[in-house]
């Protein structure tokens, strides 16, 4: 939920209370619902983020990439987003993401609306992020933006590279890790 007060970019970047928030034209927007000052993130959302990071971690030497979680990403001088996962090539990093990451990955939460995702897509597009991958836990599919519309997919890839993410394998691993324990 956005606050009504206008905040400076400097204040946004240096206030701990804004660490899980996006900065949209001076307005602070919580990325997740907040309960008693704590972001409410589902176990499913968190588990999928960890599994995706593990996926890229297993391939990091081969693909020469690394991941960041909720890295402040400068879309413009007045807009900062926090992709769930940013995939960037090996090399030096700035304190904040000022160059487009190779891939921005979003895992949908119940609090995400289609309108929110369209706005994020527009921002990511404005920054020049060429690969925006969305994971929908409800349908257990990925979503790609093609011709202005969202299209379901079971595999993401970066054309011209070996980089990919198999959505079915991601959910199979999630299911395997969440089987009931035998007593």
C-alpha positions, 0 to 999 in steps of 0.5 A, spaced: 500 500 500 502 506 498 503 512 503 501 519 501 507 523 503 512 524 498 519 522 499 525 524 496 529 519 493 535 520 498 530 519 504 528 512 500 535 510 499 537 511 506 531 509 510 531 502 513 523 502 513 523 502 506 527 497 504 522 492 502 518 498 498 518 501 491 519 508 489 514 511 484 515 518 483 516 520 490 511 515 493 513 509 497 509 503 495 510 496 499 512 491 495 508 486 500 502 487 505 505 489 511 503 486 518 506 489 524 511 492 520 513 486 517 512 484 510 507 478 509 511 473 504 508 467 503 512 460 504 510 458 497 513 465 494 519 465 498 520 457 497 520 459 489 525 465 490 530 460 493 529 455 488 530 459 482 536 462 485 538 455 486 537 454 479 541 459 477 547 458 482 547 451 479 549 454 472 553 460 474 559 458 472 557 455 465 552 461 464 557 466 467 551 470 471 549 471 478 543 473 482 540 478 486 534 478 491 530 485 491 535 489 488 533 496 488 533 497 480 533 504 478 528 505 472 529 512 472 531 518 476 524 518 480 522 510 479 525 504 483 523 497 482 525 491 486 524 485 482 524 479 486 530 476 482 535 480 478 540 476 474 546 479 472 552 477 468 559 476 472 563 482 473 563 488 478 556 491 481 554 497 483 551 499 490 544 499 486 542 496 479 543 502 475 544 498 468 538 493 466 539 486 469 539 480 464 533 478 467 528 480 471 524 475 475 517 476 478 514 471 482 506 473 483 503 473 490 496 474 491 497 481 493 499 482 485 494 485 480 494 484 473 495 492 473 501 492 478 504 487 473 503 491 467 506 497 470 512 493 472 512 491 465 512 498 463 518 500 467 522 494 466 521 495 458 523 503 459 529 501 463 531 496 457 530 489 461 529 485 455 527 478 459 522 479 464 520 472 467 513 472 471 512 465 475 505 464 477 504 459 483 497 459 482 497 456 475 504 453 476 506 456 469 510 462 467 508 468 463 511 472 458 509 478 455 508 477 447 505 482 443 502 486 449 499 480 452 501 475 457 502 468 454 503 462 458 510 458 458 513 452 461 520 454 459 523 461 459 530 462 455 535 467 453 535 466 445 542 466 443 545 463 450 544 457 454 540 460 459 533 457 461 529 456 466 524 450 466 518 451 470 515 444 470 522 442 473 521 448 478 515 446 481 517 438 481 522 440 485 518 444 490 513 438 490 518 434 492 521 438 498 514 439 500 512 432 501 509 429 508 514 426 512 513 419 514 513 418 521 
